[in-house]
Amino acid sequence: MVAATRGHRVALRDVSHHFELTSEHVDVLERITLDIAAGEFVAVLGPSGCGKSTLLRLIAGLETPRSGAIEVDGKPVTSPDSSRILVFQDPTLFPWRTVRQNVALGPEACGVAAQYQGRIDEALALVKLDRFAAALPHQLSGGMAQRVALARALVHDPSLLLLDEPLGKLDALTRMAMQGELETLWRRAGFTALLVTHDAEEALLLGSRVLVLSDRPAHIRNEITVNLPYPRRRDDARLIALRRELLQALRVSAVTGSPTTDLEVAA
């Protein structure tokens, strides 16, 4: 059962963003309005380059939107905060540091490593790496390395976990296993989660809602509610039907995986 009051509430109001390149003004996000409840797991899909990662960076406080407002628990987001952690696709582990030392990077940087030893142990246990605390990154599989990245985030006891395709580089079997582990972590800890993914099935397995962004400048084009209990089964007929609905929203054929025409989507 998810501890729904554990996570942050997130609110975006008419958030727009653009980049100024050398000779070009690039609109990325256009008037995004969104509410995420405390403890909710929301997944985001959309075309490559539409601004999904930018959306996470804005909520994390790593960038400031050009217009609109972002609030977490009713307070404006003006800078990064250890309660809002962004996990990237690449685990980016330091090869000369052990698993435990990589997980301890954040507390060390803040000068509180001594006080966080117990929390580091808990984070390693949560991701099932307590037996590998002394291992070096080259001794880990891809899935294990990504668990280290998750532990590095969990050591801060975040209330909001922002996930930028964290399973995108894993092989299919490892990815499926990690999806289950990520769901278990979320259900145990009760943090709020916002996941960017290109995998429709992954979004439906994990998210209570799935948001579909348009092409750039991105706005929320569709929202699909997933009223299915956890843990979810890939062969559940209801999930398969939702997958077809989601692929249609993405303008992708559920049969061939290729883009569909508007006529095919309407059929």
One Martini backbone bead per residue (centre of mass of N, CA, C, O) as a GRO file, in nm:
protein
  267
    1MET     BB    1   0.097   0.036   0.022
    2VAL     BB    2   0.060   0.370  -0.024
    3ALA     BB    3   0.202   0.663   0.114
    4ALA     BB    4   0.034   0.940   0.020
    5THR     BB    5   0.172   1.160   0.234
    6ARG     BB    6   0.486   1.142   0.161
    7GLY     BB    7   0.467   1.316  -0.079
    8HIS     BB    8   0.462   1.546  -0.312
    9ARG     BB    9   0.310   1.824  -0.436
   10VAL     BB   10   0.225   1.913  -0.779
   11ALA     BB   11   0.233   2.236  -0.963
   12LEU     BB   12   0.127   2.352  -1.285
   13ARG     BB   13   0.118   2.689  -1.447
   14ASP     BB   14   0.156   2.781  -1.753
   15VAL     BB   15   0.413   2.631  -1.869
   16SER     BB   16   0.692   2.785  -2.030
   17HIS     BB   17   0.958   2.712  -2.282
   18HIS     BB   18   1.290   2.825  -2.393
   19PHE     BB   19   1.553   2.851  -2.634
   20GLU     BB   20   1.872   3.014  -2.694
   21LEU     BB   21   2.033   3.008  -2.967
   22THR     BB   22   2.249   3.140  -3.175
   23SER     BB   23   1.996   3.163  -3.426
   24GLU     BB   24   1.760   3.054  -3.220
   25HIS     BB   25   1.417   3.004  -3.131
   26VAL     BB   26   1.310   2.747  -2.893
   27ASP     BB   27   1.024   2.590  -2.844
   28VAL     BB   28   0.919   2.352  -2.590
   29LEU     BB   29   0.695   2.469  -2.395
   30GLU     BB   30   0.317   2.488  -2.367
   31ARG     BB   31   0.112   2.544  -2.129
   32ILE     BB   32   0.156   2.374  -1.860
   33THR     BB   33  -0.097   2.186  -1.683
   34LEU     BB   34  -0.047   2.038  -1.347
   35ASP     BB   35  -0.146   1.767  -1.122
   36ILE     BB   36   0.016   1.610  -0.836
   37ALA     BB   37  -0.015   1.384  -0.609
   38ALA     BB   38   0.052   1.252  -0.325
   39GLY     BB   39   0.207   0.947  -0.420
   40GLU     BB   40   0.213   0.962  -0.715
   41PHE     BB   41   0.223   0.795  -1.045
   42VAL     BB   42   0.370   0.947  -1.332
   43ALA     BB   43   0.357   0.930  -1.684
   44VAL     BB   44   0.569   1.019  -1.977
   45LEU     BB   45   0.493   1.085  -2.319
   46GLY     BB   46   0.674   1.132  -2.639
   47PRO     BB   47   0.843   1.275  -2.856
   48SER     BB   48   1.138   1.327  -2.958
   49GLY     BB   49   1.230   1.644  -2.833
   50CYS     BB   50   0.965   1.778  -2.677
   51GLY     BB   51   1.044   1.814  -2.335
   52LYS     BB   52   1.056   1.603  -2.102
   53SER     BB   53   1.329   1.666  -1.961
   54THR     BB   54   1.272   1.964  -1.911
   55LEU     BB   55   1.039   1.922  -1.717
   56LEU     BB   56   1.211   1.791  -1.494
   57ARG     BB   57   1.415   2.026  -1.456
   58LEU     BB   58   1.208   2.231  -1.359
   59ILE     BB   59   1.104   2.073  -1.110
   60ALA     BB   60   1.398   2.045  -0.984
   61GLY     BB   61   1.543   2.347  -1.035
   62LEU     BB   62   1.762   2.367  -1.283
   63GLU     BB   63   1.534   2.543  -1.409
   64THR     BB   64   1.361   2.828  -1.548
   65PRO     BB   65   1.081   2.935  -1.646
   66ARG     BB   66   0.965   3.174  -1.865
   67SER     BB   67   0.670   3.078  -1.776
   68GLY     BB   68   0.502   3.050  -1.502
   69ALA     BB   69   0.431   2.788  -1.249
   70ILE     BB   70   0.602   2.614  -0.972
   71GLU     BB   71   0.479   2.378  -0.725
   72VAL     BB   72   0.566   2.252  -0.391
   73ASP     BB   73   0.358   2.240  -0.150
   74GLY     BB   74   0.290   2.559  -0.234
   75LYS     BB   75   0.590   2.612  -0.332
   76PRO     BB   76   0.817   2.765  -0.499
   77VAL     BB   77   1.038   2.689  -0.758
   78THR     BB   78   1.398   2.809  -0.744
   79SER     BB   79   1.555   2.537  -0.667
   80PRO     BB   80   1.723   2.298  -0.562
   81ASP     BB   81   1.640   1.979  -0.385
   82SER     BB   82   1.670   1.691  -0.186
   83SER     BB   83   1.352   1.616  -0.222
   84ARG     BB   84   1.442   1.650  -0.536
   85ILE     BB   85   1.509   1.382  -0.759
   86LEU     BB   86   1.726   1.311  -1.036
   87VAL     BB   87   1.709   1.040  -1.271
   88PHE     BB   88   1.906   0.894  -1.503
   89GLN     BB   89   1.993   0.683  -1.756
   90ASP     BB   90   2.276   0.732  -1.652
   91PRO     BB   91   2.450   0.640  -1.364
   92THR     BB   92   2.730   0.770  -1.322
   93LEU     BB   93   2.984   0.616  -1.212
   94PHE     BB   94   3.258   0.586  -1.016
   95PRO     BB   95   3.507   0.354  -1.083
   96TRP     BB   96   3.685   0.400  -0.799
   97ARG     BB   97   3.417   0.345  -0.655
   98THR     BB   98   3.217   0.208  -0.462
   99VAL     BB   99   2.900   0.158  -0.407
  100ARG     BB  100   2.891   0.305  -0.137
  101GLN     BB  101   3.053   0.558  -0.232
  102ASN     BB  102   2.846   0.644  -0.446
  103VAL     BB  103   2.603   0.678  -0.249
  104ALA     BB  104   2.778   0.896  -0.064
  105LEU     BB  105   2.815   1.159  -0.232
  106GLY     BB  106   2.601   1.355  -0.129
  107PRO     BB  107   2.669   1.365   0.175
  108GLU     BB  108   2.962   1.453   0.126
  109ALA     BB  109   2.899   1.724  -0.022
  110CYS     BB  110   2.733   1.818   0.255
  111GLY     BB  111   2.891   1.710   0.520
  112VAL     BB  112   2.700   1.422   0.622
  113ALA     BB  113   2.812   1.125   0.621
  114ALA     BB  114   2.813   1.034   0.920
  115GLN     BB  115   2.488   1.065   0.950
  116TYR     BB  116   2.434   0.855   0.680
  117GLN     BB  117   2.506   0.552   0.725
  118GLY     BB  118   2.224   0.428   0.778
  119ARG     BB  119   2.094   0.530   0.512
  120ILE     BB  120   2.283   0.377   0.322
  121ASP     BB  121   2.203   0.097   0.414
  122GLU     BB  122   1.901   0.123   0.341
  123ALA     BB  123   1.934   0.181   0.038
  124LEU     BB  124   2.083  -0.083  -0.033
  125ALA     BB  125   1.855  -0.270   0.065
  126LEU     BB  126   1.624  -0.167  -0.120
  127VAL     BB  127   1.814  -0.254  -0.390
  128LYS     BB  128   1.980  -0.519  -0.328
  129LEU     BB  129   2.314  -0.420  -0.238
  130ASP     BB  130   2.447  -0.499   0.040
  131ARG     BB  131   2.646  -0.731  -0.078
  132PHE     BB  132   2.782  -0.487  -0.289
  133ALA     BB  133   2.930  -0.245  -0.142
  134ALA     BB  134   3.245  -0.331  -0.241
  135ALA     BB  135   3.194  -0.291  -0.524
  136LEU     BB  136   3.265  -0.228  -0.851
  137PRO     BB  137   3.130  -0.118  -1.142
  138HIS     BB  138   3.270  -0.348  -1.327
  139GLN     BB  139   3.106  -0.578  -1.142
  140LEU     BB  140   2.843  -0.484  -1.282
  141SER     BB  141   2.549  -0.470  -1.397
  142GLY     BB  142   2.322  -0.271  -1.541
  143GLY     BB  143   2.105  -0.305  -1.321
  144MET     BB  144   2.290  -0.253  -1.077
  145ALA     BB  145   2.381   0.031  -1.156
  146GLN     BB  146   2.090   0.150  -1.143
  147ARG     BB  147   2.053   0.088  -0.841
  148VAL     BB  148   2.268   0.281  -0.744
  149ALA     BB  149   2.126   0.534  -0.848
  150LEU     BB  150   1.877   0.495  -0.668
  151ALA     BB  151   2.025   0.493  -0.397
  152ARG     BB  152   2.143   0.781  -0.430
  153ALA     BB  153   1.853   0.900  -0.410
  154LEU     BB  154   1.734   0.755  -0.145
  155VAL     BB  155   1.935   0.871   0.072
  156HIS     BB  156   1.752   1.149   0.077
  157ASP     BB  157   1.454   1.093   0.112
  158PRO     BB  158   1.251   1.146  -0.109
  159SER     BB  159   0.938   1.304  -0.224
  160LEU     BB  160   1.068   1.334  -0.524
  161LEU     BB  161   1.081   1.138  -0.825
  162LEU     BB  162   1.284   1.189  -1.114
  163LEU     BB  163   1.249   1.003  -1.426
  164ASP     BB  164   1.494   0.967  -1.696
  165GLU     BB  165   1.500   0.689  -1.836
  166PRO     BB  166   1.639   0.462  -1.631
  167LEU     BB  167   1.578   0.189  -1.839
  168GLY     BB  168   1.671   0.243  -2.146
  169LYS     BB  169   1.968   0.062  -2.144
  170LEU     BB  170   1.831  -0.200  -2.101
  171ASP     BB  171   1.753  -0.499  -2.122
  172ALA     BB  172   1.455  -0.653  -2.139
  173LEU     BB  173   1.472  -0.834  -1.881
  174THR     BB  174   1.590  -0.622  -1.687
  175ARG     BB  175   1.368  -0.413  -1.725
  176MET     BB  176   1.134  -0.580  -1.612
  177ALA     BB  177   1.255  -0.620  -1.331
  178MET     BB  178   1.292  -0.310  -1.264
  179GLN     BB  179   0.997  -0.233  -1.273
  180GLY     BB  180   0.920  -0.398  -1.022
  181GLU     BB  181   1.123  -0.260  -0.827
  182LEU     BB  182   1.020   0.029  -0.858
  183GLU     BB  183   0.736  -0.024  -0.756
  184THR     BB  184   0.816  -0.128  -0.477
  185LEU     BB  185   0.960   0.125  -0.380
  186TRP     BB  186   0.717   0.315  -0.403
  187ARG     BB  187   0.520   0.157  -0.215
  188ARG     BB  188   0.703   0.173   0.038
  189ALA     BB  189   0.776   0.495   0.043
  190GLY     BB  190   0.561   0.708  -0.102
  191PHE     BB  191   0.655   0.864  -0.326
  192THR     BB  192   0.675   1.079  -0.574
  193ALA     BB  193   0.628   1.015  -0.936
  194LEU     BB  194   0.818   1.099  -1.244
  195LEU     BB  195   0.801   0.945  -1.569
  196VAL     BB  196   1.020   0.907  -1.836
  197THR     BB  197   0.915   0.750  -2.148
  198HIS     BB  198   0.900   0.516  -2.448
  199ASP     BB  199   0.725   0.298  -2.285
  200ALA     BB  200   0.405   0.203  -2.278
  201GLU     BB  201   0.403  -0.038  -2.083
  202GLU     BB  202   0.559   0.096  -1.854
  203ALA     BB  203   0.356   0.322  -1.799
  204LEU     BB  204   0.115   0.120  -1.727
  205LEU     BB  205   0.255  -0.041  -1.495
  206LEU     BB  206   0.321   0.235  -1.311
  207GLY     BB  207   0.092   0.428  -1.376
  208SER     BB  208  -0.197   0.613  -1.289
  209ARG     BB  209  -0.084   0.805  -1.514
  210VAL     BB  210  -0.084   0.916  -1.866
  211LEU     BB  211   0.113   1.138  -2.050
  212VAL     BB  212   0.069   1.311  -2.364
  213LEU     BB  213   0.283   1.461  -2.575
  214SER     BB  214   0.358   1.674  -2.795
  215ASP     BB  215   0.506   1.833  -3.006
  216ARG     BB  216   0.704   2.085  -3.063
  217PRO     BB  217   0.555   2.255  -2.852
  218ALA     BB  218   0.461   2.121  -2.560
  219HIS     BB  219   0.160   1.951  -2.482
  220ILE     BB  220  -0.120   1.815  -2.343
  221ARG     BB  221  -0.299   1.579  -2.533
  222ASN     BB  222  -0.311   1.333  -2.323
  223GLU     BB  223  -0.506   1.131  -2.077
  224ILE     BB  224  -0.446   0.829  -1.886
  225THR     BB  225  -0.622   0.618  -1.683
  226VAL     BB  226  -0.506   0.365  -1.434
  227ASN     BB  227  -0.746   0.130  -1.304
  228LEU     BB  228  -0.513  -0.063  -1.159
  229PRO     BB  229  -0.377  -0.290  -0.978
  230TYR     BB  230  -0.123  -0.375  -0.764
  231PRO     BB  231   0.027  -0.567  -0.944
  232ARG     BB  232   0.089  -0.584  -1.285
  233ARG     BB  233  -0.011  -0.734  -1.595
  234ARG     BB  234   0.078  -0.781  -1.924
  235ASP     BB  235  -0.182  -0.993  -1.983
  236ASP     BB  236  -0.388  -0.793  -1.929
  237ALA     BB  237  -0.661  -0.695  -2.100
  238ARG     BB  238  -0.677  -0.405  -1.991
  239LEU     BB  239  -0.384  -0.323  -2.059
  240ILE     BB  240  -0.397  -0.384  -2.361
  241ALA     BB  241  -0.617  -0.174  -2.420
  242LEU     BB  242  -0.453   0.071  -2.315
  243ARG     BB  243  -0.220   0.041  -2.511
  244ARG     BB  244  -0.383   0.100  -2.764
  245GLU     BB  245  -0.477   0.381  -2.675
  246LEU     BB  246  -0.190   0.498  -2.640
  247LEU     BB  247  -0.086   0.451  -2.931
  248GLN     BB  248  -0.301   0.629  -3.059
  249ALA     BB  249  -0.212   0.888  -2.910
  250LEU     BB  250   0.086   0.848  -3.051
  251ARG     BB  251   0.049   0.752  -3.349
  252VAL     BB  252   0.057   0.424  -3.315
  253SER     BB  253   0.079   0.108  -3.412
  254ALA     BB  254  -0.008  -0.191  -3.250
  255VAL     BB  255   0.111  -0.383  -3.479
  256THR     BB  256   0.378  -0.230  -3.623
  257GLY     BB  257   0.491   0.053  -3.482
  258SER     BB  258   0.386   0.261  -3.673
  259PRO     BB  259   0.281   0.529  -3.801
  260THR     BB  260  -0.022   0.696  -3.816
  261THR     BB  261  -0.304   0.808  -3.931
  262ASP     BB  262  -0.582   0.987  -3.868
  263LEU     BB  263  -0.771   0.771  -3.989
  264GLU     BB  264  -0.667   0.529  -3.817
  265VAL     BB  265  -0.726   0.655  -3.539
  266ALA     BB  266  -1.042   0.693  -3.590
  267ALA     BB  267  -1.116   0.376  -3.644
   0.00000   0.00000   0.00000
